[in-house]
Amino acid sequence: MTYCVGLLLNEGMVLLSDTRTNAGLDNIATYRKMFHFENPGERIITVLTAGSLSVTQTTIARLRDAIDSPDATPETSVLLAPTMLAVAEIIGDVLARVRRDIDEKLSMAQGASATMIVAGQRKGGGMRMFLIYPEGNFIEATEDTPFLQIGEHKYGKPILDRVVKPTTTLSDAQKAVLLSMDSTLRSNLSVGMPLDLCVVIRDELRIGTLRRIEAGDESFRAMSDAWSHALRDGFSQITI
């Protein structure tokens, strides 16, 4: 299990992922779930992954191979695609093919699936963010719903519903996704540190901030403690 979240705001994008992968209670490992395809000044694409590790890693590997191929075209390479919509379509097609290929190698009782958040901007285009399903189809973040989640999302959704709007600042957005993750970490042991945080400023076409938050990070712990105190204080002030 995992938890990844992406916010699409007027000022830019904020994306956060955990790194825990479970294959049973006694087989817990750390794998990166945030990947970047970047041509600074021309385009930036960030992909968050959740689900079967074999599906997500193979999908990312095939996307990278397509970029490096001497036969790369705008229909196959996310760094050549003319729009972010075309990027989402390329990734969706690759994800669906990988899932089908791996399903054929597994027993009928055991399927493999994955979902992805694809976010980015190319020169001359707007910022866009998509949630891609295992079948390759997708939905897009909008002003009404300026955030997308994959994985174990239910614990971290309430704070996003309450505070995140397109006008939310990048500073407040980072706080929101980290508190959303903190709620998930407290409620589900299958989501775990370290965390990967990425901030992309609108029209800069490059990664603005890339930070790994390790277990025991003092600033994250202080924020978590402050949020717990604020919730307890708020709860005690409510009367029925």
N, C-alpha and C positions, 0 to 999 in steps of 0.2 A: 504494500500500500504506500501511498505517497500523498503529498498535498502541494499543489502548485497554484498560484494565483497571478493574474495580470490585470493591471488597471490602465485604461485608456483615457487620458485626461487632456484638457486644453493645453497644458504646459508640456506634456510628454507622456511617457509610459513608465510604470514601475512594475517589475516582475520579481517574484520570489518563489523559490522551490526548496524543499527539503532534499535529503540525500539518502534516506534509509530505504533499503530493499530487503524484504522478508521472503524467505523460502521455508518457513517453519519457525517455530519458537527458538530453535537452537541454531538457526542459520540466518544471521542478520549481518548485512554488509552495507557498505557505503558506495554509492554510485552517483555520479553527476547526472542531473536531470535537466540541466539548463545548457543549451548549446547556441552558439552564435555563428552567423554567416555575415561577414562584414566586408564592405569595400568603402572605407572611410571617405566621406564627402559625396558618395554616390548612392549607397544604400546600407541599411542595417536590418538584419532579420534575426530575431531571437525565437528559439523553439523550446518550450517546456514539455516534458513527457511524463506520462503516468501509465501504468499497466505492465504488461509482460516485458521483462527486460530484453528478452530475445527479439521481440518485435521492435521495441524502440531503438535498440542499438543497431539492429540491421537496417532500419529505416534511415537513421542518421548516417550510417556508413554509405548507403546507396546514394543519398543526397550529396555527400562529399565526393563520391566517385563520379557522379554526374557533372559536378563542377570542374573536376580535374580532367575529365575526358577530352581528348582532342576533337571529338565530335559533338561537344556540348552545343546546345541550341537554346533559344528562348523557351522552347517547349519542354526542356529537360533540366535546365540549370536554374536554381533559385537566384543566382547572381546575374542571370541574363534575362529573366522574366520581365516583361514590360510593365507589370502592375503587381501590387500586393495580392490582388485577387488571383492572378495567375500563379503567384508563389503558393498560395493556399491550395490551388487546384493541383499543382505539381506534388506538393507534400501529401495531399489527400490521396492521390493516385498511388504514390509509392507506398504509403502506409497500408492501403487496402491490398496491394499486391503482396507485400511482405506478410501481412496477416494471413492471407489465403495460402501462401507458400508454406508458412510454418504450421498452419492448421493441418495441411496435408501430411505433414511429417509426424503429427501427434496422433494419439489414439482418438477415436470418435468421442470418447467421454471427456476429453480434455481439450478445450479450445484455448487459443491465445488471442488476446486483444489488447489494444492500447488506445489512448486518446492523447491529443497534443493541443497546446496553445501555440499559435504562430502569430507573432507580432512584429511590426516593423514599418519602415518607410523607405521609399526610394526617391531620388531627386526628381522634383517636379510633381510628386504625388503626395497625398495626405497620409497620416499615420492610420494604420488599420490593425485590427486584432481579430483572430478567428479561433474558434474551438473546433478541432477536427475530430470526428468520430471514427471508430475502427473501420467502418465501411467506406471511409473516404469523403463522406459529405460533411458539411460544416455549417456553423452559424457564426454571425459577426457581432462584436460588441457595438453598442449604439449609445446615444446620449441617454436613453432611458435606462439602459443596463451597461454602465461603463466599466464593468469588470467581468472576468471569466475565471472559472475555477475548474480544476480537474483533480481526481483522486478523492481523498477523504475530506470533502469540502463542507459538510454540514455544520461542524463545530465553529468554523471560522467565518461563516456567512453572515450571522446577525450583525456584527460590527460593521461589515462592509455595507450592508443594506441601510444602516442607520447614518453612516457618516460620509460615504463616498459619492461624490457628484462630479460631473465633468470639470467644474470650477475648483475642485480640491487641489491645493498646492502640492507640488512634488514632495515637499517636506512632510506635510500631513499625510500624504499617500504612503510614504515609507513607514510612518508610524502605524497607519491603518493595517497594512499588509503584515507587519511584524506582530502586531497585537492579534490579528487574525490567525497567524501561525502559532502564536503563544497559546491561544485557546485550543487549537488543535493538538499541540504537543501535550497539553495537560490532560486531554480527554482520550487520546488514542496513542498507545505505545508503538503502533506500527509506523508512525511518523516520527522522524528524529533528526537531530543535528548531525553534521553542520548544515547551515543554510546558505543558499546563494541568492544574493540580491543584486538586481540590475536596474539602473535608471537610464533612460534615454530621453534627452531633451528634444522637443519638437524642432524639426528642420536642421538639426546639427548633423544627422546622418552618421552618427557614430555612438558608441557606448560612452555615456557620460560618467557613470559610476558603476563599478563592479566590485562587490565586496563579499567575502566569505566570512560567515559568522560561526565560529567554533563553539562547541559546548563549553560553558564557563565564561563566555564573553561578558565582561563586566557591564557594558552599556545595555546589552540585551537583558541581562538579569535585573538591572536597575529599572528598566522600563517595565518588565514583567511584574516586579514587586510594586511599583507605583500604580500600575493598572489594577492589581489585586486590592490594594488599599483603597483606591478610588471606588471600586465596585462595592467593597464592604461598607464604606462610608455612605455611598448612595443608597444602598439597601437599608441601612439603619435609619435613614431619614424618611423613608417611605412609610406612610401610615395607611391602615386599612379600616 
